[in-house]
Amino acid sequence: MNDETTYDRIGAAAGVARLCDRFYALMDSVPQFAELRALHPEDLQGSRDKLYMFLSGRFGGPDLFVEKFGHPRLRARHLPFAIGVKERDQWVACMVLAMEEVGIAEDLRAKLLRNFFNTADFMRNCGGHGSLDSHRGGIS
């Protein structure tokens, strides 16, 4: 039986940090993510740190977000922001690109994509719907 967690496979703390750093660097610099970027504060460090803490626990490492902030309550924390299909799709596409660029193995990327899409879709509080298939190739 393999007890290796996603946290281990991604490279533990350093791997999660690389993913979060790349995700926010892409969000801040790629024009296709402009609407997503506009939902965030000018300084992305706080958002990056919260994603790092959340993913650390979500991936099977230290549950840093819960230790600092309590239960994630993701939907409640995102309700103040208008999140529709476009914002969801930009978030997922940005994460797909970040995962590719930091070298996460393809099989793990596929598993994480399903989880990220489902979570991002749950965050929507306005607009219609879309499908996971549009994200398999990253940015179009």
GROMACS elastic network, one bead per residue, 0.5 to 0.9 nm:
[ bonds ]
;  ai    aj funct       b0    kb
    2     5     6  0.85599   500
    4     7     6  0.79647   500
    4     8     6  0.59260   500
    4     9     6  0.67872   500
    5     8     6  0.50950   500
    5     9     6  0.62648   500
    5    10     6  0.85720   500
    5    59     6  0.66916   500
    5    60     6  0.56614   500
    5    61     6  0.78178   500
    6    10     6  0.59553   500
    6    11     6  0.85401   500
    6    12     6  0.83637   500
    6    58     6  0.86480   500
    6    60     6  0.63241   500
    6    61     6  0.83370   500
    6   108     6  0.78875   500
    7    10     6  0.53551   500
    7    11     6  0.64563   500
    7    13     6  0.75994   500
    7    15     6  0.79695   500
    7    16     6  0.74049   500
    7    55     6  0.84208   500
    7    56     6  0.67099   500
    7    57     6  0.82242   500
    7    58     6  0.82390   500
    7    60     6  0.53707   500
    7    61     6  0.55145   500
    8    11     6  0.52860   500
    8    13     6  0.86064   500
    8    15     6  0.86027   500
    8    59     6  0.82750   500
    8    60     6  0.79842   500
    8    61     6  0.77883   500
    9    12     6  0.71990   500
    9    15     6  0.85934   500
    9   104     6  0.82958   500
    9   105     6  0.86094   500
    9   108     6  0.83248   500
   10    13     6  0.85733   500
   10    14     6  0.85256   500
   10    15     6  0.52526   500
   10    16     6  0.66715   500
   10    19     6  0.87954   500
   10    59     6  0.86622   500
   10   103     6  0.88038   500
   10   104     6  0.63842   500
   10   105     6  0.83603   500
   10   108     6  0.86027   500
   11    14     6  0.59999   500
   11    16     6  0.69212   500
   12    15     6  0.53459   500
   12    16     6  0.62852   500
   12    17     6  0.86186   500
   12    56     6  0.79761   500
   12    59     6  0.89956   500
   12    61     6  0.72005   500
   13    16     6  0.52554   500
   13    17     6  0.60736   500
   13    18     6  0.86269   500
   13    52     6  0.86616   500
   13    56     6  0.71242   500
   13    61     6  0.79751   500
   13    62     6  0.89366   500
   14    17     6  0.50352   500
   14    18     6  0.61511   500
   14    19     6  0.86810   500
   15    18     6  0.50825   500
   15    19     6  0.62638   500
   15    20     6  0.86893   500
   15   102     6  0.81797   500
   15   104     6  0.89707   500
   16    19     6  0.51278   500
   16    20     6  0.62247   500
   16    21     6  0.85410   500
   16    52     6  0.63661   500
   16    53     6  0.89614   500
   16    55     6  0.70911   500
   16    56     6  0.66433   500
   16    59     6  0.88284   500
   17    20     6  0.51758   500
   17    21     6  0.59677   500
   17    22     6  0.84746   500
   17    48     6  0.87900   500
   17    49     6  0.87048   500
   17    52     6  0.62096   500
   17    56     6  0.89413   500
   18    21     6  0.51095   500
   18    22     6  0.60319   500
   18    23     6  0.84206   500
   18    98     6  0.88704   500
   18   102     6  0.67919   500
   19    22     6  0.52439   500
   19    23     6  0.60005   500
   19    24     6  0.87046   500
   19    52     6  0.84196   500
   19    95     6  0.82868   500
   19    98     6  0.61401   500
   19    99     6  0.64106   500
   19   101     6  0.85778   500
   19   102     6  0.63239   500
   19   104     6  0.89344   500
   20    23     6  0.50164   500
   20    24     6  0.62658   500
   20    25     6  0.84825   500
   20    48     6  0.60219   500
   20    49     6  0.80348   500
   20    51     6  0.67564   500
   20    52     6  0.59980   500
   20    55     6  0.88119   500
   20    95     6  0.88010   500
   20    98     6  0.80362   500
   21    24     6  0.54823   500
   21    25     6  0.60906   500
   21    26     6  0.86327   500
   21    48     6  0.68961   500
   21    52     6  0.87699   500
   21    98     6  0.87029   500
   22    26     6  0.60335   500
   22    27     6  0.84544   500
   22    95     6  0.86723   500
   22    97     6  0.87724   500
   22    98     6  0.54809   500
   22    99     6  0.83488   500
   22   101     6  0.78136   500
   22   102     6  0.74624   500
   23    26     6  0.53298   500
   23    27     6  0.62045   500
   23    28     6  0.86658   500
   23    48     6  0.84295   500
   23    94     6  0.62187   500
   23    95     6  0.58446   500
   23    96     6  0.88317   500
   23    97     6  0.78191   500
   23    98     6  0.50888   500
   23    99     6  0.81032   500
   24    28     6  0.60059   500
   24    29     6  0.85632   500
   24    37     6  0.88177   500
   24    44     6  0.70826   500
   24    45     6  0.86467   500
   24    47     6  0.85009   500
   24    48     6  0.66481   500
   24    94     6  0.84497   500
   24    98     6  0.87038   500
   25    28     6  0.51346   500
   25    29     6  0.62273   500
   25    30     6  0.84355   500
   25    98     6  0.89339   500
   26    29     6  0.51636   500
   26    30     6  0.55379   500
   26    33     6  0.79714   500
   26    94     6  0.66396   500
   26    95     6  0.88309   500
   26    97     6  0.81799   500
   26    98     6  0.73156   500
   27    30     6  0.59078   500
   27    31     6  0.81829   500
   27    32     6  0.84771   500
   27    33     6  0.55650   500
   27    34     6  0.74188   500
   27    36     6  0.72832   500
   27    37     6  0.58626   500
   27    90     6  0.87118   500
   27    91     6  0.82763   500
   27    94     6  0.65164   500
   28    31     6  0.82702   500
   28    33     6  0.76822   500
   28    34     6  0.78704   500
   28    37     6  0.62714   500
   28    44     6  0.84257   500
   29    32     6  0.89191   500
   29    33     6  0.79932   500
   29    34     6  0.84963   500
   30    33     6  0.57442   500
   30    34     6  0.72873   500
   30    94     6  0.88031   500
   31    34     6  0.53334   500
   31    35     6  0.88673   500
   32    35     6  0.79378   500
   32    36     6  0.87839   500
   32    90     6  0.73021   500
   32    94     6  0.89748   500
   32   139     6  0.81208   500
   33    36     6  0.53148   500
   33    37     6  0.60637   500
   33    38     6  0.86691   500
   33    87     6  0.82260   500
   33    90     6  0.55707   500
   33    91     6  0.76293   500
   33    93     6  0.85684   500
   33    94     6  0.72684   500
   34    38     6  0.61307   500
   34    39     6  0.89433   500
   34    90     6  0.85396   500
   35    38     6  0.51029   500
   35    39     6  0.68204   500
   35    86     6  0.78579   500
   35    87     6  0.64891   500
   35    90     6  0.78818   500
   36    39     6  0.55014   500
   36    40     6  0.73186   500
   36    83     6  0.87917   500
   36    86     6  0.82423   500
   36    87     6  0.53730   500
   36    88     6  0.82019   500
   36    90     6  0.62968   500
   36    91     6  0.66845   500
   37    40     6  0.55033   500
   37    41     6  0.82261   500
   37    42     6  0.88074   500
   38    41     6  0.76158   500
   38    42     6  0.85264   500
   39    81     6  0.68690   500
   39    82     6  0.81969   500
   39    83     6  0.88485   500
   39    87     6  0.88830   500
   40    43     6  0.80438   500
   40    44     6  0.69465   500
   40    47     6  0.76356   500
   41    44     6  0.60933   500
   41    46     6  0.86517   500
   41    47     6  0.81105   500
   43    46     6  0.72742   500
   43    47     6  0.83012   500
   44    47     6  0.53118   500
   44    48     6  0.60391   500
   44    49     6  0.85954   500
   45    49     6  0.60273   500
   45    50     6  0.86040   500
   46    49     6  0.50874   500
   46    50     6  0.62378   500
   46    51     6  0.86629   500
   47    50     6  0.52017   500
   47    51     6  0.62303   500
   47    52     6  0.85763   500
   48    51     6  0.51809   500
   48    52     6  0.61110   500
   48    53     6  0.86516   500
   49    52     6  0.50168   500
   49    53     6  0.61690   500
   49    54     6  0.85540   500
   50    53     6  0.51040   500
   50    54     6  0.60399   500
   50    55     6  0.85040   500
   50    64     6  0.89280   500
   50    65     6  0.68020   500
   51    54     6  0.50456   500
   51    55     6  0.59363   500
   51    56     6  0.83221   500
   51    65     6  0.84198   500
   52    55     6  0.52852   500
   52    56     6  0.59759   500
   52    57     6  0.88471   500
   52    64     6  0.84891   500
   52    65     6  0.83035   500
   53    56     6  0.52198   500
   53    57     6  0.67750   500
   53    58     6  0.87655   500
   53    62     6  0.82045   500
   53    63     6  0.70194   500
   53    66     6  0.82696   500
   53    68     6  0.87878   500
   54    57     6  0.56090   500
   54    58     6  0.61284   500
   54    59     6  0.85995   500
   54    63     6  0.71150   500
   54    64     6  0.66616   500
   54    66     6  0.76950   500
   54    72     6  0.76585   500
   55    59     6  0.56915   500
   55    60     6  0.83762   500
   55    61     6  0.82789   500
   55    63     6  0.83961   500
   55    64     6  0.87711   500
   55    65     6  0.83863   500
   56    59     6  0.54760   500
   56    60     6  0.65926   500
   56    61     6  0.50339   500
   56    62     6  0.58295   500
   56    63     6  0.62010   500
   56    64     6  0.67559   500
   56    65     6  0.80639   500
   57    60     6  0.51960   500
   57    62     6  0.51242   500
   57    64     6  0.62993   500
   57    65     6  0.71927   500
   57    66     6  0.80654   500
   58    61     6  0.72574   500
   58    62     6  0.87316   500
   58    63     6  0.73896   500
   59    62     6  0.87926   500
   60    63     6  0.78029   500
   61    64     6  0.84911   500
   62    65     6  0.86963   500
   62    67     6  0.89429   500
   63    66     6  0.57036   500
   63    67     6  0.63268   500
   63    68     6  0.89130   500
   64    67     6  0.50702   500
   64    68     6  0.62413   500
   64    69     6  0.84517   500
   65    68     6  0.52702   500
   65    69     6  0.56950   500
   65    70     6  0.68241   500
   65    71     6  0.78535   500
   65    72     6  0.71119   500
   66    69     6  0.52646   500
   66    71     6  0.53728   500
   66    72     6  0.65707   500
   67    70     6  0.60162   500
   67    71     6  0.86487   500
   69    72     6  0.72960   500
   70    73     6  0.85487   500
   71    74     6  0.85195   500
   72    75     6  0.85938   500
   72    76     6  0.87298   500
   72    77     6  0.78094   500
   73    76     6  0.54549   500
   73    77     6  0.60982   500
   73    78     6  0.87027   500
   74    77     6  0.51543   500
   74    78     6  0.62218   500
   74    79     6  0.86966   500
   74   119     6  0.86857   500
   74   122     6  0.89219   500
   74   123     6  0.73264   500
   75    78     6  0.51942   500
   75    79     6  0.61204   500
   75   122     6  0.71140   500
   75   123     6  0.53412   500
   75   124     6  0.83603   500
   75   125     6  0.88071   500
   76    79     6  0.52567   500
   76    80     6  0.80840   500
   76   123     6  0.86708   500
   77    80     6  0.72334   500
   77    81     6  0.88220   500
   78    81     6  0.57286   500
   78    82     6  0.83374   500
   78    83     6  0.80530   500
   78   123     6  0.65631   500
   78   124     6  0.86120   500
   78   125     6  0.87003   500
   79    82     6  0.72396   500
   79    83     6  0.80802   500
   79   123     6  0.76909   500
   79   124     6  0.84457   500
   79   125     6  0.68738   500
   81   125     6  0.82432   500
   82    87     6  0.83994   500
   82   124     6  0.77145   500
   82   125     6  0.64476   500
   82   126     6  0.64959   500
   83    86     6  0.77150   500
   83    87     6  0.55715   500
   83    88     6  0.66726   500
   83   123     6  0.68144   500
   83   125     6  0.55147   500
   83   126     6  0.59611   500
   83   127     6  0.79047   500
   84    87     6  0.54434   500
   84    88     6  0.61333   500
   84    89     6  0.85078   500
   84   121     6  0.85186   500
   84   123     6  0.83907   500
   84   124     6  0.51070   500
   84   125     6  0.62614   500
   84   128     6  0.70943   500
   84   129     6  0.81745   500
   85    88     6  0.50595   500
   85    89     6  0.58939   500
   85    90     6  0.84416   500
   85   121     6  0.78016   500
   85   124     6  0.70243   500
   85   126     6  0.78563   500
   85   127     6  0.61399   500
   85   128     6  0.63106   500
   85   129     6  0.59956   500
   85   130     6  0.66017   500
   86    89     6  0.51163   500
   86    90     6  0.60675   500
   86    91     6  0.85592   500
   86   127     6  0.86541   500
   87    90     6  0.50834   500
   87    91     6  0.61080   500
   87    92     6  0.86094   500
   87   120     6  0.88810   500
   87   124     6  0.83060   500
   88    91     6  0.51543   500
   88    92     6  0.62128   500
   88    93     6  0.85502   500
   88   117     6  0.79297   500
   88   120     6  0.55621   500
   88   121     6  0.62703   500
   88   123     6  0.77817   500
   88   124     6  0.69514   500
   89    92     6  0.51682   500
   89    93     6  0.59716   500
   89    94     6  0.84019   500
   89   117     6  0.83185   500
   89   120     6  0.81915   500
   89   121     6  0.86169   500
   89   130     6  0.82947   500
   89   134     6  0.84663   500
   89   135     6  0.75714   500
   90    93     6  0.50871   500
   90    94     6  0.59357   500
   90    95     6  0.84863   500
   90   139     6  0.85429   500
   91    94     6  0.51824   500
   91    95     6  0.62141   500
   91    96     6  0.86559   500
   91   116     6  0.89925   500
   91   117     6  0.88339   500
   91   120     6  0.74253   500
   92    95     6  0.50759   500
   92    96     6  0.60877   500
   92    97     6  0.86127   500
   92   113     6  0.76098   500
   92   116     6  0.67382   500
   92   117     6  0.61855   500
   92   120     6  0.71679   500
   92   135     6  0.70102   500
   92   138     6  0.83499   500
   93    96     6  0.50220   500
   93    97     6  0.61947   500
   93    98     6  0.85373   500
   93   135     6  0.60611   500
   93   136     6  0.86501   500
   93   137     6  0.85584   500
   93   138     6  0.52360   500
   93   139     6  0.57225   500
   93   140     6  0.88940   500
   94    97     6  0.52254   500
   94    98     6  0.61324   500
   94    99     6  0.86310   500
   94   138     6  0.77157   500
   94   139     6  0.77092   500
   95    99     6  0.60058   500
   95   100     6  0.85070   500
   95   113     6  0.82423   500
   95   116     6  0.82192   500
   95   138     6  0.86455   500
   96    99     6  0.51783   500
   96   100     6  0.62400   500
   96   101     6  0.86372   500
   96   109     6  0.75759   500
   96   112     6  0.89674   500
   96   113     6  0.69754   500
   96   135     6  0.75390   500
   96   136     6  0.80094   500
   96   137     6  0.82681   500
   96   138     6  0.56896   500
   96   139     6  0.82938   500
   97   100     6  0.51168   500
   97   101     6  0.60787   500
   97   102     6  0.86597   500
   97   138     6  0.59338   500
   97   139     6  0.73735   500
   98   101     6  0.50986   500
   98   102     6  0.61621   500
   98   103     6  0.85680   500
   98   104     6  0.89699   500
   99   102     6  0.54419   500
   99   103     6  0.63147   500
   99   104     6  0.55067   500
   99   105     6  0.85167   500
   99   109     6  0.66580   500
  100   103     6  0.52462   500
  100   104     6  0.60485   500
  100   105     6  0.80682   500
  100   106     6  0.80392   500
  100   109     6  0.77279   500
  100   138     6  0.89128   500
  101   104     6  0.78192   500
  103   106     6  0.84387   500
  104   107     6  0.84911   500
  104   108     6  0.67171   500
  104   109     6  0.61827   500
  105   108     6  0.53730   500
  105   109     6  0.60833   500
  105   110     6  0.87432   500
  106   110     6  0.62128   500
  106   111     6  0.87524   500
  107   110     6  0.52618   500
  107   111     6  0.65226   500
  107   112     6  0.87628   500
  108   111     6  0.51238   500
  108   112     6  0.60778   500
  108   113     6  0.84147   500
  109   112     6  0.50380   500
  109   113     6  0.58444   500
  109   114     6  0.86684   500
  110   113     6  0.50682   500
  110   114     6  0.65224   500
  110   115     6  0.88919   500
  110   136     6  0.81312   500
  111   114     6  0.54653   500
  111   115     6  0.66103   500
  111   116     6  0.87743   500
  112   115     6  0.50421   500
  112   116     6  0.58806   500
  112   117     6  0.83311   500
  113   116     6  0.50412   500
  113   117     6  0.58486   500
  113   118     6  0.84078   500
  113   132     6  0.84310   500
  113   135     6  0.81984   500
  113   136     6  0.80760   500
  114   117     6  0.52369   500
  114   118     6  0.61731   500
  114   119     6  0.86236   500
  114   132     6  0.74654   500
  115   118     6  0.52504   500
  115   119     6  0.61828   500
  115   120     6  0.85284   500
  116   119     6  0.51518   500
  116   120     6  0.59303   500
  116   121     6  0.83537   500
  117   120     6  0.50764   500
  117   121     6  0.58789   500
  117   122     6  0.84519   500
  117   131     6  0.88422   500
  117   132     6  0.66215   500
  117   135     6  0.86053   500
  118   121     6  0.50923   500
  118   122     6  0.61915   500
  118   123     6  0.88286   500
  118   132     6  0.85261   500
  119   122     6  0.50617   500
  119   123     6  0.64987   500
  120   123     6  0.51239   500
  120   124     6  0.69464   500
  121   124     6  0.55052   500
  121   129     6  0.81990   500
  121   130     6  0.86950   500
  122   125     6  0.81560   500
  124   127     6  0.75835   500
  124   128     6  0.88956   500
  124   129     6  0.89486   500
  130   133     6  0.87658   500
  130   134     6  0.80496   500
  131   134     6  0.61263   500
  131   135     6  0.80641   500
  132   135     6  0.56926   500
  132   136     6  0.72022   500
  133   136     6  0.56391   500
  133   137     6  0.83764   500
  134   137     6  0.71675   500
  134   138     6  0.80063   500
  134   140     6  0.86218   500
  135   138     6  0.52550   500
  135   139     6  0.74001   500
  135   140     6  0.86118   500
  136   139     6  0.89479   500
  137   140     6  0.72465   500
